[in-house]
Amino acid sequence: MADTPLWRDLRQPFVIADLGSITPTTTQKMLWTPGAGNPLGNFPANYWTVGKTVKLTAALKWTSGTAGNIAFGMAYGAADAAAPNVVTATKAAIASVGPFLVTAIGYAVCRSTGTAGTLSMWGVVHFPIDLMLSTVGGSLGFPSAGGTVVSTIDTTVGTNGLFFQALRSAGTDAIVPVGVCIEALN
């Protein structure tokens, strides 16, 4: 069952304004910080049950001025490159300014609960041809090896959230989440 009697529920609080700009670095950097005071808060303690599925969708305004490599992914936690995380293969970007619309969709399914619970996460990010080399293709899946149960989570605490993350090998890109939805699917 969804969080309420509806079939699909947007998780509160809702994002009604653009989030802050993020500059990715050479390690995975969260595109927003889940937690108290943030429009994308944490999941409450004991929220996850076996089979619980959550969908994360984001529209991102991505500005870039240099060539280099990009990797994109999804994580659950409270810090950059949190475990668990799933990431695309690293792909080549081109030197173009933008801004460009990048969209991402990800899913998290609880496979087990408790202090050593597990999530299975997977998704896809769509990059415009103006940002990535034409040989890369517009859509990249994460994890690059397909859906998998990744690491462990503590489902008994309320200090973690889902977020997208990005890595950039060079440049000073700016990424602004302009639309983010977290939906409880069951």
C-alpha positions as CSV (number, residue, x, y, z in Angstrom):
1,M,0.0,0.0,0.0
2,A,1.2,3.5,-0.7
3,D,1.8,6.0,2.1
4,T,-1.8,7.0,2.0
5,P,-4.9,5.4,0.4
6,L,-3.8,6.8,-3.0
7,W,-2.0,4.5,-5.4
8,R,1.0,6.8,-5.9
9,D,1.9,9.4,-3.4
10,L,4.3,12.3,-3.7
11,R,6.4,12.4,-0.6
12,Q,6.2,15.6,1.4
13,P,7.6,18.1,1.7
14,F,7.2,19.2,-1.9
15,V,9.8,21.1,-3.8
16,I,8.2,24.4,-4.9
17,A,11.4,26.4,-5.9
18,D,14.7,25.5,-7.5
19,L,17.2,24.0,-5.1
20,G,20.7,25.4,-4.6
21,S,23.4,25.1,-7.3
22,I,26.0,22.3,-6.9
23,T,29.5,22.2,-8.4
24,P,30.5,18.5,-9.0
25,T,34.0,17.5,-8.2
26,T,36.2,14.5,-9.0
27,T,34.3,12.3,-6.5
28,Q,30.5,11.7,-6.3
29,K,28.8,14.8,-5.0
30,M,25.1,14.8,-3.9
31,L,22.9,17.2,-5.9
32,W,21.0,18.1,-2.8
33,T,21.4,17.4,0.9
34,P,18.6,15.4,2.4
35,G,17.8,16.3,6.0
36,A,16.0,18.6,8.4
37,G,15.2,22.0,6.9
38,N,15.7,20.8,3.3
39,P,12.7,20.4,1.0
40,L,13.8,16.8,0.4
41,G,13.8,15.5,3.9
42,N,14.9,12.2,5.3
43,F,12.8,9.0,5.4
44,P,11.4,8.5,8.9
45,A,12.7,5.7,11.1
46,N,11.2,2.3,10.2
47,Y,9.8,3.7,6.9
48,W,11.2,0.9,4.8
49,T,9.5,-2.5,4.6
50,V,10.4,-5.4,2.4
51,G,9.2,-4.7,-1.1
52,K,8.6,-0.9,-0.4
53,T,9.4,0.9,-3.7
54,V,10.2,4.6,-4.1
55,K,10.7,6.5,-7.3
56,L,13.0,9.5,-7.5
57,T,12.6,11.9,-10.5
58,A,14.6,15.1,-11.2
59,A,15.0,17.8,-13.8
60,L,18.4,19.5,-13.6
61,K,19.7,22.7,-15.2
62,W,23.2,21.7,-16.1
63,T,25.7,24.4,-17.2
64,S,29.2,23.3,-18.4
65,G,32.0,25.0,-20.2
66,T,34.7,22.4,-20.5
67,A,35.3,18.9,-21.8
68,G,36.0,16.1,-19.4
69,N,34.2,13.1,-18.0
70,I,30.8,12.7,-16.2
71,A,29.5,9.9,-14.1
72,F,26.0,10.1,-12.6
73,G,24.2,8.0,-10.0
74,M,21.8,7.6,-7.1
75,A,22.5,7.1,-3.4
76,Y,20.8,6.6,-0.1
77,G,22.3,8.3,3.0
78,A,23.3,11.6,4.4
79,A,26.7,12.4,2.7
80,D,28.5,12.6,-0.6
81,A,29.1,9.1,-2.2
82,A,27.1,7.5,0.6
83,A,26.8,3.7,0.7
84,P,24.7,2.4,-0.9
85,N,25.2,4.1,-4.3
86,V,24.9,3.1,-7.9
87,V,26.7,4.9,-10.7
88,T,26.8,5.0,-14.5
89,A,29.9,4.3,-16.4
90,T,32.1,7.4,-16.8
91,K,31.4,9.1,-20.2
92,A,33.0,11.9,-22.1
93,A,31.4,15.4,-22.2
94,I,32.1,18.1,-24.6
95,A,33.0,21.8,-24.1
96,S,29.6,23.6,-24.4
97,V,28.1,26.2,-22.1
98,G,24.3,25.5,-21.9
99,P,22.4,25.5,-19.7
100,F,21.0,22.1,-20.6
101,L,18.0,20.1,-19.3
102,V,19.2,16.8,-17.8
103,T,16.5,14.4,-16.5
104,A,16.9,11.4,-14.2
105,I,14.6,8.7,-12.9
106,G,15.6,6.2,-10.2
107,Y,14.0,3.5,-8.2
108,A,14.8,2.1,-4.7
109,V,13.3,-1.2,-3.5
110,C,13.8,-2.5,0.0
111,R,15.0,-6.1,0.0
112,S,15.5,-6.5,3.7
113,T,15.1,-4.5,6.9
114,G,16.8,-3.9,10.2
115,T,20.2,-2.4,11.1
116,A,21.7,-4.3,8.1
117,G,18.8,-3.9,5.6
118,T,19.4,-3.7,1.9
119,L,18.1,-1.6,-1.0
120,S,18.1,-2.5,-4.7
121,M,18.6,0.7,-6.7
122,W,18.6,1.4,-10.5
123,G,17.7,4.1,-12.9
124,V,18.5,6.2,-16.0
125,V,19.8,9.7,-16.8
126,H,19.1,11.5,-20.1
127,F,21.9,13.9,-21.3
128,P,21.3,16.1,-24.3
129,I,23.6,15.6,-27.3
130,D,24.9,19.2,-26.8
131,L,26.5,18.1,-23.5
132,M,27.8,14.6,-24.2
133,L,29.7,13.2,-27.1
134,S,27.4,11.8,-29.8
135,T,29.1,8.4,-29.5
136,V,28.0,8.3,-25.8
137,G,24.3,8.3,-26.5
138,G,21.6,10.3,-24.7
139,S,20.7,7.8,-22.0
140,L,22.9,6.2,-19.4
141,G,21.8,3.5,-16.9
142,F,22.9,3.1,-13.4
143,P,24.4,1.0,-12.1
144,S,26.3,0.4,-15.3
145,A,26.1,-3.4,-14.6
146,G,22.3,-3.4,-14.2
147,G,20.0,-3.4,-11.1
148,T,21.6,-4.9,-8.0
149,V,21.2,-5.0,-4.2
150,V,23.8,-2.6,-3.0
151,S,25.5,-2.3,0.4
152,T,23.4,-2.1,3.6
153,I,21.2,0.5,5.2
154,D,19.8,0.9,8.7
155,T,16.0,1.0,8.2
156,T,15.5,1.7,11.9
157,V,16.9,5.3,11.7
158,G,15.4,8.5,10.3
159,T,18.6,10.2,9.2
160,N,18.9,9.2,5.5
161,G,17.4,10.2,2.2
162,L,17.6,9.4,-1.5
163,F,19.4,11.7,-3.8
164,F,21.1,11.8,-7.2
165,Q,24.8,12.5,-7.4
166,A,27.3,13.5,-10.1
167,L,31.1,13.4,-10.7
168,R,33.0,15.6,-13.1
169,S,36.7,15.1,-14.0
170,A,37.3,18.7,-15.0
171,G,35.7,22.1,-15.2
172,T,33.3,24.2,-13.1
173,D,29.9,22.9,-14.0
174,A,26.9,24.2,-12.2
175,I,23.9,21.9,-11.6
176,V,20.6,23.3,-10.3
177,P,17.8,20.9,-9.4
178,V,14.7,22.7,-10.9
179,G,12.2,19.9,-10.2
180,V,12.5,16.9,-7.9
181,C,9.7,14.4,-7.0
182,I,9.9,11.5,-4.6
183,E,7.0,9.1,-5.0
184,A,5.9,6.2,-2.8
185,L,4.8,3.5,-5.4
186,N,3.3,1.0,-2.9
